[in-house]
Amino acid sequence: MRLLLLCAVWLTTNVTIGYIVAPVLFKVLDKMQAGQVMSILLNGLYFFDLAIILLMIFGLMLTQKCHIKRESWLIASAILVGMNQWFISPKMEWLKLHDMKGQVMQLSFMEWHGVSQVVFLLMLLSFAFWSYKLFRRIQQPD
């Protein structure tokens, strides 16, 4: 049951920041300020995400209930978080810092922003699917 609580917290936090806070920030603040605030929020969120996922994996390993095949969706979520945190976000930051006035850079930034959004959505879906499977497993034990 504790795992389900962590799942609920994780999913709620990600949906809230990604799909509620972000649009509000971009509606209320100018584009550059909103982007800076979201960059900070997402950086913290990704570390939170990885901490929770690793806590879940280690908890499952300690209780000897971790099966790599069964937890593959959880591991996929961790990999997707890592992609956004250490590969896509730094690329976007670099593009923001280097002459955003050129159309080529703007297009490249927008493309990477789209990639980041797709990865974020896939991360949410894989985690939600794993959470659903966990819920079913708890409801119908082996």
C-alpha positions, 0 to 999 in steps of 0.5 A, a space after each residue: 500500500 505504501 508503494 501505491 501512495 508513493 505512486 499517487 504522490 509521484 503522478 500527482 506532482 508530475 501532472 500538477 507541475 507539467 500540465 497545470 503549473 506550466 500553462 498558468 506560468 506561461 499565461 501569467 508571466 512573460 515567455 522568458 520568465 515563465 521558461 526560467 521558472 519552469 526550468 527550475 521547477 522541472 530540474 527539481 521535479 526530475 530529481 524528485 522523480 528519480 529519488 522516488 523511483 529509486 526508492 521504490 526499486 530498492 524497496 522492492 529489491 530489499 523485500 525480494 519482490 523486484 523482478 526486472 521484467 515486471 518492473 520494466 515500466 518503472 525502469 523505463 520511467 527512470 530512463 526517460 526521467 534521466 533523458 530529460 534531466 541530463 540530455 534534453 534539458 541541458 541541450 535546451 538550456 544551451 540553446 536558450 543561452 546562445 543567440 535565441 534571436 536567430 530563427 535556426 536556433 529558435 526552431 531547434 529550441 522548439 524542436 527540442 522542447 517538443 521532444 522534451 514534452 513527448 518524453 515527459 508524457 511517455 514517462 508519465 504513461 509508463 509510470 502510470 501503467 506500472 502503477 496500474 499493474 502494481 495495483 492489480 497485483 496487490 488486488 490479486 496476489 500471486 
